[in-house]
């Protein structure tokens, strides 16, 4: 393979050099399976990189065509990929059904949508670029299962053979037969290409009489039923009614399979990526469609507003005031990025930012307050200060005013908490102070939040807010 040096030169100007070197090494030396679903967090751990640096280099590499980015809807039960797309715009179904788990799920961006990266075929061809050339177990590893499942590098095929009593490859339109000896176990006849399954509950007195069962596979997901059969010999006739190769396998749904699928590792979620500053800067309006509303079960919002900015414009004039406001934005944006957050938008002199967890937002708020103190010292003034409000909860990811945005009551409350703050005050809700990591951060800083009851506009009852003095 000829190394694409032009890609790496471009990356060095926009990403951490150590991360670029790590990606270059992975592309040059990594096995095919390591380049089919690159897990950003695993990549960071493997090469000793900061997670944000790893995410940035993969995003930049995707933007210039070195890698292809994929948004995969996952089954939270078995970790299988229910749907894969090059864009989040394709995540439109209200419910996804997993044949393996015989369960349906409403997609959320927290743990049900992963973002992975695949080497571009222009740079290096791997088996995953032609999935139907992969062996059955490599198809499971590289295509069907997500990067969240912690599959062993060595002995994976042996492990799969231990939990499988039969498998077959069937070209489009063809049929085949498996002669099986059924144990007294729960059996799943699963096909990963069409994502189809049949269940066999094998129980009762063993028999020597050979039974016959027929199963057909196509892309239409039929209702899943369970058939009770006796232990013993079985002739299983399988018919491929699809237009592609299929890989039906007969799996023993016992502890070994459950342990395999239950072994998980961290992965890059859509929620985290939508709150990543590099991603927002690179992709802007390319993420969602105007009519999409995707659920996020937990996100932390931080709002700031510059106190008395109207008086500032009157006092020093538009040019000087505008320069001061723009400079204060640079201070805040830098802090948000360093705390792994993202600025969603600026509204006049205000900032709306998101963080994955309350402790990140609290850390950013404390740094913002200190940053504004130093900002005033540097500019020989003492009249610029921030009002800051923080709240955490569920929300919707939407496209609003041609911008990827967030919507819902959590956003409204966070904004109104900020409005209730006094000069230099940081106000947070009980969801923030009761977060374990945020509480530990405040305790380490010697800060004891002060509760106060407040009426927030639009809410019928008083709420308890906490001031961080």
C-alpha positions in Angstrom: 0.0 0.0 0.0 1.3 3.4 -0.9 0.9 5.8 2.0 -1.3 8.8 1.3 1.2 11.4 2.6 -0.9 14.2 1.3 -3.7 13.2 3.7 -1.3 13.1 6.7 0.2 16.5 5.7 -3.3 18.0 5.7 -4.1 16.4 9.1 -1.0 17.7 10.8 -2.2 21.3 10.2 -5.5 20.6 12.0 -5.0 17.8 14.5 -2.6 16.7 17.3 0.7 15.4 15.7 0.8 12.4 18.0 -2.8 11.5 17.0 -1.9 11.8 13.3 1.1 9.6 13.8 -1.0 7.0 15.7 -3.6 7.0 12.9 -0.9 6.7 10.3 0.5 3.7 12.1 -2.9 2.1 12.5 -3.6 2.4 8.8 -0.2 1.1 7.8 0.1 -1.8 10.3 -3.4 -2.6 11.6 -5.2 -5.8 10.5 -8.3 -5.4 8.4 -10.6 -5.9 11.3 -9.0 -2.9 13.1 -9.9 -0.6 10.2 -13.5 -1.7 9.6 -15.1 -0.1 12.7 -12.6 2.2 14.3 -13.8 3.0 17.9 -12.5 6.4 18.7 -12.2 5.8 22.5 -10.5 2.4 22.0 -8.1 4.1 19.5 -7.2 6.7 22.1 -6.6 4.1 24.8 -4.5 1.9 22.4 -2.1 4.8 21.5 -2.2 6.7 24.8 -4.0 9.7 23.3 -6.4 12.2 24.9 -9.9 11.2 23.8 -10.7 14.6 22.4 -7.5 14.5 20.4 -8.4 11.1 19.0 -11.9 12.2 18.1 -10.6 15.3 16.4 -8.1 13.5 14.2 -10.7 10.9 13.1 -13.2 13.7 12.3 -10.6 15.6 10.3 -9.6 12.4 8.5 -13.2 11.7 7.6 -13.7 15.3 6.4 -10.7 15.0 3.9 -11.7 11.5 2.7 -9.1 9.4 4.5 -11.8 7.7 6.5 -15.5 7.1 6.1 -17.8 7.9 9.1 -20.8 5.8 9.9 -23.7 6.3 12.3 -24.9 2.9 13.6 -28.1 2.2 15.4 -27.4 -0.4 18.0 -29.5 -2.9 19.9 -28.8 -2.2 23.6 -29.4 -5.8 24.4 -27.0 -7.7 22.1 -24.9 -4.9 20.7 -25.9 -5.8 17.1 -26.0 -3.1 14.4 -29.7 -2.6 13.5 -29.0 0.1 10.9 -25.9 1.8 9.5 -25.7 5.0 7.5 -23.2 7.6 6.4 -25.3 10.3 8.0 -27.5 10.8 11.1 -30.2 12.0 8.7 -31.1 8.4 8.0 -32.0 7.6 11.6 -35.7 8.2 11.1 -37.6 5.2 12.4 -39.5 5.6 15.5 -38.8 2.0 16.5 -36.1 -0.5 15.7 -36.5 -4.2 16.2 -33.8 -6.7 17.1 -34.4 -10.2 15.9 -31.8 -11.7 18.2 -33.4 -10.2 21.3 -37.0 -10.3 20.0 -37.4 -6.8 21.3 -38.1 -3.3 19.9 -36.4 -0.1 20.9 -37.0 3.6 20.4 -33.7 5.1 19.3 -31.9 7.7 21.5 -28.6 9.3 20.8 -27.1 8.3 24.2 -26.2 4.7 23.9 -28.1 3.5 20.9 -26.2 5.3 18.1 -22.5 4.8 17.8 -20.2 6.7 15.5 -17.4 4.6 13.9 -14.8 5.2 11.2 -13.7 2.9 8.3 -10.6 3.3 6.2 -11.5 4.6 2.7 -11.1 2.1 -0.1 -9.1 4.8 -2.0 -6.5 4.5 0.7 -6.5 0.8 1.6 -8.9 -1.9 0.6 -10.1 -4.2 3.4 -12.5 -7.1 3.6 -15.3 -4.9 5.0 -15.5 -3.0 1.8 -16.9 -6.2 0.2 -18.8 -7.7 3.2 -19.9 -10.7 1.2 -16.3 -11.8 0.8 -15.9 -12.1 4.6 -16.1 -15.5 6.4 -19.2 -15.9 8.6 -17.4 -15.0 11.8 -15.5 -12.1 10.4 -18.9 -10.8 9.1 -20.2 -11.0 12.6 -17.1 -9.2 13.9 -16.7 -6.5 11.3 -20.2 -5.9 10.1 -22.9 -7.2 12.4 -21.6 -6.4 15.9 -20.9 -2.9 17.1 -17.6 -1.6 18.3 -19.1 -1.7 21.8 -18.7 -5.4 22.1 -15.3 -6.4 23.5 -14.5 -9.3 21.2 -11.2 -11.2 21.7 -8.4 -10.7 19.2 -7.3 -14.3 19.6 -9.5 -17.4 19.8 -12.6 -15.6 18.5 -13.5 -18.2 15.9 -12.9 -21.0 18.3 -15.3 -19.3 20.8 -17.9 -18.9 18.1 -17.6 -22.6 17.1 -18.2 -23.6 20.8 -21.6 -21.7 20.9 -22.7 -22.8 17.4 -24.0 -26.2 16.4 -24.3 -25.5 12.7 -23.8 -22.8 10.1 -24.1 -22.5 6.3 -23.4 -20.0 3.5 -26.3 -19.7 1.0 -26.0 -17.6 -2.2 -29.0 -15.6 -3.3 -32.0 -17.8 -4.2 -30.4 -21.0 -3.1 -31.3 -23.6 -0.4 -29.3 -25.8 1.9 -29.7 -28.4 4.7 -28.1 -28.7 8.2 -28.1 -32.0 10.0 -28.0 -31.1 13.7 -28.0 -32.8 17.1 -30.1 -30.5 19.3 -29.0 -30.2 23.0 -31.5 -29.3 25.7 -30.9 -25.6 25.4 -32.6 -22.5 24.0 -31.6 -22.2 20.3 -31.5 -19.2 18.0 -31.3 -19.7 14.3 -30.0 -16.3 13.4 -29.1 -14.7 10.0 -27.0 -11.5 10.3 -27.3 -10.2 6.8 -31.1 -9.9 6.7 -31.2 -9.7 10.5 -33.7 -12.6 10.8 -34.2 -15.1 13.6 -36.1 -18.2 14.6 -36.3 -19.5 18.2 -36.2 -23.2 19.2 -37.0 -24.1 22.8 -35.4 -27.5 23.0 -36.7 -29.4 26.0 -38.5 -32.6 27.0 -37.4 -36.3 26.7 -34.6 -36.8 24.1 -35.6 -38.7 21.0 -33.8 -40.6 18.3 -36.4 -39.9 15.7 -35.1 -37.3 13.2 -37.4 -34.3 12.9 -37.7 -31.9 9.9 -38.0 -28.1 10.0 -38.0 -25.6 7.2 -37.0 -21.9 7.5 -36.9 -19.2 4.9 -35.0 -15.9 5.0 -35.7 -12.6 3.3 -35.5 -8.9 4.0 -39.0 -8.7 5.4 -38.9 -9.0 9.2 -41.6 -11.5 10.0 -43.0 -11.8 13.6 -40.7 -14.0 15.7 -42.2 -17.1 17.3 -40.7 -19.9 19.4 -41.1 -23.5 18.5 -40.8 -26.2 21.1 -38.9 -29.3 20.0 -37.4 -32.4 21.7 -33.6 -32.9 22.0 -32.2 -35.1 19.4 -31.5 -35.2 15.6 -33.0 -32.5 13.4 -32.8 -31.9 9.6 -33.1 -28.2 9.1 -33.9 -27.0 5.6 -33.0 -23.4 4.9 -34.0 -21.3 1.9 -32.6 -18.0 0.9 -35.3 -15.8 -0.6 -33.3 -12.7 -0.5 -31.2 -11.1 -3.3 -27.9 -11.5 -1.5 -25.7 -14.1 0.2 -26.9 -15.0 3.7 -25.1 -16.7 6.7 -27.6 -18.5 8.9 -26.1 -20.0 12.0 -27.6 -22.1 14.8 -26.5 -20.6 18.2 -26.9 -22.0 21.7 -28.3 -19.1 23.7 -26.6 -20.0 27.0 -24.0 -18.5 29.3 -21.1 -18.4 26.7 -23.1 -16.4 24.2 -24.5 -14.1 26.9 -21.1 -13.5 28.4 -19.6 -12.7 24.9 -22.3 -10.2 24.1 -22.3 -8.8 27.6 -18.6 -7.9 27.5 -18.7 -4.2 26.6 -16.3 -1.3 26.1 -16.8 2.4 25.8 -17.6 3.8 22.4 -18.2 7.2 20.7 -21.9 8.0 21.0 -23.9 10.3 18.8 -24.7 12.3 21.9 -21.0 13.0 22.6 -20.3 13.8 18.9 -23.2 16.4 18.7 -21.6 18.0 21.8 -18.1 18.0 20.3 -16.8 21.4 19.1 -14.7 20.1 16.2 -17.7 18.1 14.9 -20.0 21.2 15.1 -17.4 23.3 13.3 -16.8 20.8 10.5 -20.3 19.6 9.8 -22.6 22.4 10.9 -26.0 21.9 9.1 -25.0 18.5 7.5 -26.1 16.4 10.5 -29.9 16.5 10.7 -32.9 17.1 8.5 -35.4 19.9 9.2 -38.1 17.4 10.4 -35.9 15.2 12.6 -36.3 15.1 16.3 -33.9 12.7 18.0 -34.0 12.0 21.7 -31.2 12.4 24.2 -31.9 11.2 27.7 -29.3 13.3 29.4 -27.3 16.4 28.4 -26.0 19.3 30.5 -26.7 22.9 29.4 -24.8 26.0 30.4 -26.0 29.5 29.6 -24.0 32.7 30.2 -24.8 36.3 29.8 -22.6 39.4 30.0 -23.9 41.6 32.8 -24.9 45.2 31.9 -23.7 44.9 28.3 -26.1 47.6 27.1 -24.6 50.1 29.5 -21.2 49.0 28.3 -22.0 50.0 24.7 -23.3 53.4 25.9 -20.3 54.0 28.1 -17.4 53.1 25.8 -19.0 53.2 22.3 -19.8 50.5 19.8 -16.3 49.8 18.5 -14.7 49.3 21.9 -17.6 47.4 23.4 -17.8 45.1 20.4 -14.1 44.3 20.7 -14.5 43.6 24.4 -17.5 41.3 23.8 -15.7 39.4 21.1 -12.7 39.0 23.3 -14.8 37.7 26.1 -16.4 35.2 23.7 -12.9 33.9 22.8 -12.2 33.3 26.5 -15.4 31.4 27.0 -15.1 29.3 23.8 -11.6 28.2 24.7 -12.8 27.1 28.2 -15.8 25.2 26.8 -13.6 23.3 24.3 -11.0 22.4 27.0 -13.8 21.0 29.2 -14.9 18.8 26.3 -18.1 20.8 25.6 -19.4 22.6 22.6 -20.8 26.1 22.0 -24.2 25.6 20.4 -24.8 29.3 19.6 -24.2 32.8 20.8 -27.2 35.0 21.3 -26.3 38.7 21.5 -23.8 38.7 24.4 -24.9 35.3 25.7 -23.5 31.8 25.1 -25.4 28.4 25.0 -23.1 25.4 25.5 -23.5 21.7 26.1 -21.5 19.2 28.1 -21.9 15.4 28.5 -21.9 15.6 32.3 -22.7 18.2 35.0 -19.2 18.1 36.5 -17.7 19.3 33.1 -20.2 22.2 33.0 -19.5 23.2 36.7 -15.7 23.1 36.0 -16.2 25.3 32.9 -18.4 27.7 34.9 -15.8 28.1 37.6 -13.0 28.6 35.0 -15.2 31.2 33.2 -15.7 33.2 36.3 -12.0 33.2 37.0 -11.2 33.9 33.4 -13.4 37.0 33.4 -11.6 38.2 36.5 -8.3 37.9 34.7 -9.9 39.5 31.6 -10.9 42.5 33.6 -7.4 42.8 35.1 -5.8 42.6 31.7 -8.1 45.3 30.3 -7.8 47.6 33.4 -11.5 47.4 34.3 -13.8 45.7 36.8 -17.3 46.0 35.3 -17.5 42.9 33.0 -18.9 39.8 34.7 -21.0 36.8 33.8 -24.3 35.4 34.9 -24.2 31.7 34.5 -26.9 29.0 34.8 -26.6 25.2 34.5 -29.2 22.5 34.2 -29.2 18.8 33.1 -31.9 16.6 31.7 -33.5 15.1 28.5 -33.8 17.0 25.3 -34.3 16.7 21.5 -31.6 17.2 18.9 -33.1 19.2 16.1 -32.2 21.4 13.1 -33.3 25.0 13.9 -32.6 28.1 11.9 -30.2 26.0 9.7 -28.2 25.0 12.7 -28.0 21.8 14.7 -29.6 22.7 18.0 -31.3 21.3 21.0 -34.9 21.8 22.1 -37.1 21.0 25.1 -37.9 21.9 28.7 -34.4 21.2 29.9 -33.1 23.9 27.6 -35.8 26.3 28.7 -35.1 25.8 32.4 -31.3 26.2 31.9 -31.9 29.5 30.2 -34.2 30.8 32.9 -31.8 29.7 35.6 -29.2 31.9 34.0 -31.7 34.8 33.9 -32.2 34.4 37.6 -28.5 34.7 38.4 -27.1 37.9 39.9 -23.8 39.4 38.9 -20.9 36.9 39.0 -23.3 34.3 40.3 -23.3 30.7 39.1 -26.8 29.2 39.6 -27.4 25.5 39.2 -30.3 23.1 39.7 -30.6 20.2 42.1 -29.8 17.9 39.2 -26.4 19.4 39.1 -25.5 19.6 42.8 -26.8 16.0 43.3 -24.6 14.7 40.5 -21.8 12.7 42.2 -18.9 13.9 40.1 -20.1 17.6 40.3 -20.5 17.4 44.1 -17.0 15.9 44.4 -15.6 18.7 42.3 -17.3 21.4 44.4 -16.1 19.7 47.6 -12.5 19.5 46.4 -12.7 23.3 45.6 -14.0 24.0 49.1 -17.3 25.3 47.7 -20.6 24.8 49.5 -23.6 25.6 47.3 -26.2 27.9 48.9 -29.8 26.9 48.2 -32.5 29.4 47.5 -36.1 29.2 46.4 -36.9 31.0 43.1 -39.8 31.4 40.7 -38.7 30.8 37.1 -40.6 32.4 34.3 -43.0 29.8 32.7 -42.9 27.4 35.7 -45.9 27.4 38.1 -44.1 26.5 41.3 -41.0 27.7 43.0 -37.9 25.7 42.4 -34.8 25.3 44.5 -31.7 26.6 42.9 -28.2 26.5 44.3 -25.7 29.4 44.1 -22.0 28.6 43.8 -20.4 31.4 45.8 
